[in-house]
Structures are given as C-alpha cells and as structure tokens.
Amino acid sequence: MKIVNYLLLALVFISSCKEEETVETPALPNDYGSGMYIITDNGVSFYDGEVVSNQIYKKVNGSSILNGKKIKFKGTKAYIAAGNQIVTANIETFENKDIFSGFVDAVDFDFVSFDRLFVVDKGDAKVKVVDLVSSDITSDIETGEESNPTFIASTWFRSITLNGGAAPDSLKDSTIVAIDYRDGVIPLSDFMGSIEVGDNPNSAIWINDLKVLCKGIYDENNMIGNTESSLSKIDAWNMELDWNVPLSNIYNAENLLSNNNGSVFYFTAIGGVYNMYEDGTSISNIISMTTDVLAFKTELYFVNDSTNAFSKMFYINDAENNANTIYKYNLETSTFCDTIVVDGVVKDINFYY
C-alpha cells in the first residue's frame, strides 16, 4: 500500500513540474507587401498588379478605417492619416501595430529625425509632434489663427507646412509655415516664421529649392470671384518669397509632382492633368479628364518582342464620373494601359516597393 502511495506522490510531483502548455496564436499570412495601396472612403485597398483586395485593414483587424486621407510607409509599417487618428499596420500582414490619437482632422504627416512624426491637424490648425516610441503627442505648433494647414514637406532640418484655405474657396489663405525639427543632434519642434505666397497653397516640390503650387480661388457657383492658380518659388532657409507667377488660364491646381531632377512638374486642375517647366512656363494639357488624385511610378513596359523600356506611369481617378476607378496612363506612349476598380471613392494612392 505504501508503494502505491509513493507512486501516486511521484506522479503528482512529476506532473506539477511540467511546463504550462501555451496556446500559440496562428501567424497571419503575408498577403500584402510590395504593391499599390489605395485609400478610399471605405478603407484601404491593395493592388498587387493583377488583383484588387478591398478593405484589407478591416479584413485583418475586424475594424474599419474611416475618413482616410493619406498613406505613407516607414520601414515595415504603413501609416494612415484617418481623421482623429494615425493608424499603423504591418506591411506584410496588415495587422494593426499602433494607433496614435489626439487629432481633430489629421490630413498629412511626415517622418522627421529622432523617431518622430509631424502630423498636420487641419481641424486644430496645428502641427502635432508624435513620439513613435512612446506613442505620445509631445508638443504642437500653431500654424496661424483660423488657418487650415493641408500639406507638409521636410528636408535636412526643416519642415514647411502649407495653409491651404477652406471651403468655400473664397475663404482663402496664402501662408506657409517653417518648423525646425533638429539642430545637429538636438531634436526640435520650433516655429521659425511664416511668409505669404499665392492664394491657397496646397502641394510642394522640394528638390533643388522649394516650389509651392497655389490653387487660387475656384468656386463653380461664383465664377466672378475666381482667381488663377500660381506657382511660388521660396528660399526656404531664409523664408523669403523669390517669386510668384500666375498659371495662365489654370484654375483649381493641385497635386504637384515632378520628374527626378525637378525640371518638369505635373499637376491636376480644371480640365485634367498638365505639365510645365519648373519656372511655371510651357504649360500643356496631358490628360483631358477631371481628376483629383495623381500618383506616378516608373515601371517597365512592353515595347515589342525584343524590347522593353521604362516609363513614368500616371495613376488618376475620374473624379467626375467614376471616382472609384483608377486609370493607368503611360506617359511615354500617351496611352491608357490599365483600369483598376476599387469599392470606394479614391482619396490617395501610394506604392510600397
């Protein structure tokens, strides 16, 4: 009998020494990664070059992204400005990683030194500084009383924020704001001043110098008060306006992009997509389709059985008739070469390589 008791005790001792079993969470599939990401009013869509997957964030995480405005990438994460928050996701699985809150209407953002994010909060007329390590808003910079900041561009040690006006467009703004984010190895978030440019600045190119596209005033219900769009050149280090030139017969210009060296610019306006030289001259219409989204990517395309070539491919939506449809346009051949349909109104397009 004693032997039996000893055996029972030994079994209890052995079983108590076993490590607790752990239940492993199944790994999410790597369904995404390289490809085109589209922000719509329904969420995030992904296009791998062949197939469109809609609402991928909701599919993976069970919750929707509403009021999305911008998507950008850093390392292995996608960052999405969505109204009162910035949402991040793993680029391979699109599993949510972080949510930064504390915004009224986040419309744009930029990555700056010391693991920080400068977020343009249009609804609060501020640029808010997010520490990506602690996930906290550590400071904010006012962009002007009753201003409507809409865009941010950064280089070296300074960010420039554009105050792009409000709707209706007669409520204009004409200012840009400089914020220094570093002094050598010291992190900053210092307001350095503002200057006036053209009416309603909305997008910029900062390659050799800073060029700012200004929308002007455009109200289709009050054509008498409309003003032409313009292009401004700014000495961003001294915060001085070098010049502002009107773009003849161009209204509602937005979405400024450029070629690699900044010698040719592209933009959208009433009447379609246009190009011009960096000084605002030689404006010509490339695509006659009303669009409010413009993205581009240099891609390999088929020429003939023995030749392939690289070309700049534009991606636009038909804002007037098919706002959920993206058209791919080959700038080299001046032809449309693909059509991509998503399940919502297109707000932004970006590419992860």
Buried (B, 14 or more C-beta within 10 A) or exposed (E): EEEEEEEEEEEEEEEEEEEEEEEEEEEEEEBBBEBBBBBBBBBBBBBEEEEBBBBBBBBBBEEEBEBBBBBBBEEEBBBBBBBBBBBBBBBBBBBBBBEBEBBEBBBBBBBBBBEBBBBBBBBBBBBBBBBBEEBEBEBBBEBBEEBBBBBBBBEEBBBBBBBBBBEEBBEBBBBBBBBBBBEEEEBBBEBBEBBBBBBBBBBBBBBEBBBBBBBBBBBEEEEEEBBBBBBBBBEBEEBEBEEBEBBEEBBBBBBBBBBEEBEBBBBBBBBBBBBBEBEBEEBEEBBEBBBBBBBBBEBEEEEEEEEEEEBBBBBBBBBEEBBBBBBBBBBEEEEBBEEBEBBBBBBBBBBBE
